[in-house]
């Protein structure tokens, strides 16, 4: 350690010695040149000083300029690589957007949905709620989901509506709920009625004008007379007509089945 320190001290002394020698040589050269010039006025002395020191200034300025140019080069190169990185990230973002667009188109084709002015938000059914009539989905307030947002599956088959909204999830009440009340229309003859659930658990149509307007196999959709449901959503078909003493029960078989529940769509208005 002592030997190493001595070497460092020796090198440092040598460096300072060289600097001192250079200063002495320059001073002697300057004095000799000054005497040889035989200057007669202060103006001539000033001009001589400028001309004499110009080569030295150039020598001093050259490495400074070189370091400045080198610094500028590194700065430009750094900015170049930053721009290249941003370009790569932008290209990746464009590719992701294109990939999402292709996935969306594929999903629309898979679900047999034609593109329209309707805005769909795709979601996953997570699990059923506290009863067998409700279920959770993985979209909520952060995804613009609101109360009464309609939930459908392929071909715009109605599942139900949102009754509770959380930050990243929501609770959906299905058409099987005993609380359900939907204005419906018969697509065969435009006869309207009200869809409700009876005490036996059947979905039935009530408040219609004439019995003969409903036949087995007729397709039922949501009508214009709704505050919570979009018009034209498929509900089901007339599966049975039970004739009672003073009226007939028009029983509807929904197209939506809980057993097939997986991917759903929310109609965002």
Number of C-alpha atoms within 10 A of each C-alpha: 6 6 8 9 10 11 12 11 12 11 12 11 11 12 11 11 12 11 11 12 11 11 12 12 12 13 12 11 11 15 12 11 13 15 9 9 12 10 14 8 8 9 10 13 15 12 11 15 13 12 11 14 12 11 11 12 11 12 11 11 12 12 11 12 12 11 12 12 12 12 12 12 12 12 11 12 12 12 12 12 11 12 12 12 12 12 12 12 12 12 12 12 12 12 12 12 12 12 12 12 12 12 12 13 15 12 14 15 13 10 14 12 14 11 11 7 7 10 12 17 15 18 18 15 19 16 14 16 13 8 9 12 17 21 20 21 25 17 22 21 14 11 13 14 24 19 16 17 21 25 26 23 20 18 12 18 19 27 26 25 24 24 16 16 22 14 13 14 21 23 24 26 27 23 23 21 17 16 12 16 17 21 22 27 26 20 17 13 10 13 16 24 21 19 24 22 20 13 7 6 11 16 25 19 26 18 10 15 10 8 13 6 14 20 16 13 14 17 21 29 25 25 22 14 16 14 10 16 21 17 16 17 19 24 25 21 20 21 15 16 16 10 11 8 6 5 9 14 17 22 23 25 18 20 15 21 10 14 6 7 15 13 15 18 22 23 17 15 13
